Amino acid sequence: MNKTLKYISPAKSFTEALPLGNGSLGAMVYGGVPEEKITLNYDTFWSGTGHREEKEVDASTLEQARKLIFEGKFWEAEEYMKKNMLGFYNESYMPLGSLSYVFEKVDKPEEYVRFLDLENAIFTSKFKNHETEYISKMFISNPAKALVIKITASGKDTLDLKVKLDSEVQHTIKTEKDCCLYVSGNAPSNVQPNYVACENPIVYDEKNPGMAFCCYLQVTHKGGTVSADLDGLKIQEAEEVVFYLTAADGYKKYNQRIETNPEVCEKSCGDQIQKLNSKTYKELEEEHIADYQAVYKNVSLELEEIENDLPTDERLKHVQNGKQDLGLSCLFFHYNRYLMIACSRKGTQPANLQGIWSESIRPVWSSNWTVNINTEMNYWLNGPCNLIESFTPFVDFVEELSHAGEETAKKQCHCSGWTANHNVDIWRQTGPVDGEPKYAYWPMGGVWLCSQSYEYYRYSRDLEYLKNKIYPSLRGSVLFCLDWLQQREDGLYYTVPSTSPENTFKDGEGHACGVSYMTTMDLAIIKELFANYLEACNVLGIKEDLIEQVNERSKLLPNYQIGRTGKIQEWIKDFEEFDVGHRHFSPVFGFHPGHSIKKTDTELVKACQKFIEEKVANYKQQIGWSCAWLINLWARLGDGTKANYYYEELLRQSVYNNLFDLHPPLGETEGEREVFQIDGNFGSASAVAEMLLSSEDGKITILPALPESWESGKVKGLLAVGGVEVDIAWKNKKPISISLCSSVDQFINIFYGNKKLTEKIELKKQEQQIIDLHSCEWI
């Protein structure tokens, strides 16, 4: 049961329901009896009208902020920026609708079970009632672009169902041909974030409406009858029913006019339904499984343990009570890979704060793309966990931002190139939002996005994507940074204004200040960008003057600094921290996820470890994504015991019963509540890969942070930098064999611990090499 989520009662809430998705259409299935409820989302369905508001900041305003900062008047600078340099809030990700149906003959359900099969991406629920067994199976097909549900009744009774479609946004419901039902309407023209108190947070403007949408349901049945009215569909005396649900909205591209006529979306959905009618349920299911497994089966992980058939929520309770369950650790890893495939496929939007699953019309933090850690963390797993196809939406997203962000760079920062700040929505807003400078003003967002986008190339070796999408974004970000960096009297260059995401220090008067110059994270992100740009130029054979400028500027950046307590500094000065246990690990970016602090930089690594230990010792609460970053850090430090401790700690404290990652309320803004946030799911999967495989160009280290309790096991299909698929088997905590298959011809050095195989391994493109490590010599 380590590849199946299983429960013996229906879901009572969103965070007990189970997710399905094909990257664009998402569903949360409750498995309810006698009433089933399925909430629906669509990746491009957002509030807003497509108009991007960009606040202009004149050069004198920016210079005044810089002057105050360089004079050490940090609090004054912060208040000045808050008044003069912040902008407008993002729009919000919308729920699309809901499908519900009532089993009208069911009154005493027994032997209930529901499960999500990760190997096939199919949800199933079963129960018995009066000598009749009811089985529901459902999946969301990527090839068919539809939710498909088959319900059967075998035994004494037949199926009597009452079916409804609904939506939280303004809508109308229509029926067609007695077997079709659809809901259509328009998204709000504006939705204010959940934490903003205002009189009219949800606005429908008839003169300037939001995008149109439609959900379209068709029913086929074996036996019995189907009738329709405005209350929905009524199915009577059927042996089998199949539902086909398609969806569409009026979004085209961020810079194109939206479609506001629901009839256009209705036609699009109807046309898609017609395409499905040429295939049987079995054909659709087989097509879905083949498409899904082509991605999912790239990787597998097995740890030696007795199979556990308990329901998933019971297993989770046992872990929360201190028991070990290696199978649950595996299940969580596979589930997180499943979630990535379900919410990010080629041609879709990238995973937002909640992937694609959100139930609220005012979701927490607008369910946007928060690019000061969360969006990037979503995609940490894609390279090492061999989910390259699901990585492409992120790269495409960054490419679009690189165009949208040119306006922000020009109007806000008076720089060439492009930039993005910490919040982005479907309309590709790149300027600072409103609120506080400590989080809103962060023009390094685009720079970090570029570095994560470059990871796609490092793992895939896709030269076309590098040349046509990644390199242009990199180059534009380099141009921005060269202009944004300001030279001081010491000859070095600094970013100013500068913040360390969402964190603050104490100034001389005890104020909590977020604004200074050249935070350690700014420095690390720029170092990463410059290194990636230079490497990309080398790979692509590009010769240009900009290369020399980057080389020269790199020499004139300040060094990383170690503070008075021996830990790496977060700010340019060794300020007193306002919250030592703050959730962000920003100053160790250069160590992870960045690469500018090498393991051979012993003093800096020691300072990073000191920072990590002191932060964790002062934690006020555990936050899922922060814990996931911590696991990655311990794995990169080579400490499998601590990495696994926090991996299990995440399961103990920071997941719901459906294994969604949990984000507790921070108590910093109005409207906060405990919420599902998907970054911790993806970040923890990345950490598992980091425990088992470490890589850089020409070098692979196997089992660099193997947990003590993972005594024997095997992993298949992890991807190393350079495009090398790696299988590893180990027994009694020692590797016994590896298999390598490269996407390009290359030579590789293999390391284990402090030892290296005596000879380099020559890999030929797409030729597998299996190495029995018992017979190998190490030096």
VENGI-V942881 format. One line per field, one symbol per residue. psi: psi as a letter, one per 40 degrees, with the letter a starting at -180 (. if undefined). burial: b if it has 9 or more other C-alpha atoms within 8 Angstrom, else e. A space follows every 50 residues. Layout:
psi=???
burial=???
This chain:
psi=fefhhhieiiieideeihiiifddhiihhdfihehihhiiihdegiiiee hhhhhhhiddddddddddddeegddddddddddeeibiiiiihiidaihi ihhdehdghifiiiihhddefhhhiiiihfehhhhhhiihhddefihhhh hihhadiahhihhiiiieihiihiihfeeihihiaiiidhhiidehhidg dhhhhddgiiiiiihhhihiihiaihiiaeeaihhhfidihhhhhiiiae hcideihihehdddddddddddddddeeiiddddddddddddddddedii hhihihhheiidddddddddeeiigdddddddddddddddddehiheiii hadfbehheiegihfefahhfeddddddededcdeffddedddddddddd ddddedddddddefiaaiiiaehiadefheiiaibhddddggeedddddd ddddddddddfgddddddddddddddddddddddhhhadeeiiihhihih heiiihaeeeihhehaigiddddddddddddddddddddefhhidddddd ddddeeiiiiihadeeihididigihidgdfidhfdeedddheaedhide gddddddddddddddddehdihhdddddddddddddeegddddddddddd dddfiideeiihhihdfdiieiihihheddddddddddddddhiiihehh hifdfhidegdiaiiheihihefhhhhhiihfeiidiihhhieihiihhh ihbeiihdiihhhihfhhhhhhedeihi.
burial=ebbbbbbbebbeebbbbbbbbbbbbbbbbbbbbbbbbbbbbbbbbbbbbb eeebbebeeebbeebbebbeeebbbebbebbbeebbbbebbbbbbbbbbb bbbeebeebeebbbbbbbbebbbbbbbbbeebbbbbbbbbbbeebbbbbb bbbbeebbbbbbbbbbbebbbebebeebbbbbbbbbbbbbbbbbbeeeee bbbbbeeebbbbbbbbbbbebeebbbbbeeebbbbbbbbbbbbbbbbbbb beebeeebbbbbeebbebbbebbeeeeeeebeebbebbbebbbebbebbb bebbeeeeeebbbebbbbbbeeeeebbbbbbbbbbbbbbbbbbbbbebbb bbbbbbbbbebbbbebbbbbbbebbbbbbbbbbbbbbbebbbbbbbbbbb bbebbbbbbbbbbebbbbbbbbbbbbbbbbbbbbeebbbbbbbbbbbbbb bbbbbbbbbbbeeebbbebbbbbbbbbbbbbbbbbbbeeeebbbbbbbbb bbbbbbbeeebbbbbbbbbbbbbbbbbbbbebbbebbeeeeeeeeebeeb eebbebbeebebbeeebbbbbbebeeeeebbbeebbbbbbbbebbbbeee eeebbbbbbbbbebbeeebeebbbbbbbbbbbbbbbebbbbbbbebbbbb bbebbbbbebbbbbeeeeebebeebbbbbbbbbbbbbbbbbbbbbbebbb bbbbbbbeebbbbbbbbbbbbbbbbbbbbbbebebbbbbbbbbbbbbbbb bbeeebbeebeebbbeeeeeebbeeeeee
